[in-house]
Amino acid sequence: MSKALKAKDQLVRILIPAGKAAPTPPVGPALGARGVKSMDFCKEFNARTAHIEPGVPTPTLITVEPDRTFSFITKTPPTTYLLKKTAGIEKGTGRPGHEVTGTISLKHVYEVAKIKAKDAHLKHLKLESIASTVVGTAKSLGLQVVP
Amino acid sequence: MSFLALSRSSIRQAFSPCLARGYAAKSSNTERVLNVSAKDTSAAEEKTLSSCPPGTILEGLNYLKGQPPVIALPDDEYPPWLWDLMKPKVYEDDGPGGKAEKKRLRRENQQRIKDQNFMKTQ
């Protein structure tokens, strides 16, 4: 006698500009396909990101339960976005390690690490470890880290 | 008041020792001034660990609404491990089977695989 299989929650990972969620693509189809009313989500998302500068990309993780109710978690902006803004560059290199796009100081790295440390999935890490991951991301963008 | 001050200063000058031993006093004063300034600059050079002077505005990191701009602090206010971030990490030797040995062997194995892969392309 097997139990009826419980339908699993669906996870949607998406990057949305803060305060600017709209039912239009890419948000609309991504959620609509899973049966979520995009208008509801957008209103709640914009309310929750009201304290963030509009336009800052905010990674969100949306959990859609089988009965079409949803909950979501917002995280800190991507490290690459923060690094590109501090360094003043638009794009990272296509050839990290060979091309240098800009220079960044360890103080910048420290401040970026402080922002990322606010994330729930990073709070068990030492700030030193988070800072070394930020240095790794900077290297992949082609940024030179100087003391 | 000014006349009194003038007269006082003139009297002082007449009786002051530095007129009598003018050269010695002057040189000692200048030596002291030079030494102090040299020490100051060398100490200052040793102290600045960062290329980013305190007070620089770190733009783009105030992503919350109404957040004041993030400013670089003086070097002492940052934790000491920050200045060793860019140096290669050193593992103390804990003897056979220790963490240092494992890291070393892994690095050597990875390098060997990379070399073999490269030779296959030749």
Interface residues (C-beta under 8 A of the other chain):
Chain A: A50 H51 I52 E53 V56 P77 L82 K84 K85 T86 G88 S105 L106 K107 H108 V109 Y110 E111 V112 I115 L127 E128 A131 S132 V135 V145 V146 P147
Chain B: L49 S50 S51 C52 T56 L58 E59 G60 L61 N62 Y63 L64 K65 V70 A72 L73 Y78 P79 W81 L82 W83 L85 M86
